[in-house]
Amino acid sequence: MSEMVAVVGDLDQVHFNDAGLVPVIAQDVSTRDVLMLAWMDREAIRRTVNEGRVTYFSRSRQEYWRKGDTSGNVQWAKTLKVDCDGDTLLVLVDQTGPACHTGAATCFDEAES
């Protein structure tokens, strides 16, 4: 299902924090629901753009993770946008299944029982 990821903005202008990370908002490309917030570094951005699967960097585990590798709820990146200040990214995704590890559709919904 890998397709070319459209990049809107200049990735060279991204301002990373002191840890080398930038916050990323994941939004469903079809519904426009905000799904979650996570973090990327330069390598996670490169992997996402090159592979089409969204890759994040876990601050707690200090490692890369691809959404859906354990849950099966994969995110395919369609568009990666740099905000006007270069300090936040927006990734429009084709989400398979719920986005939240709790089983909720988004990380801003309550978990489904």
Secondary structure, DSSP 8 states (H G I E B T S, - for coil): -----EEES-GGG----TTS-EEEEEEETTT--EEEEEEE-HHHHHHHHHHSB-EEEETTTTEEEETTTTTS--EEEEEEEE-TTSS-EEEEEEE-S-SSTTS-SSTTS----
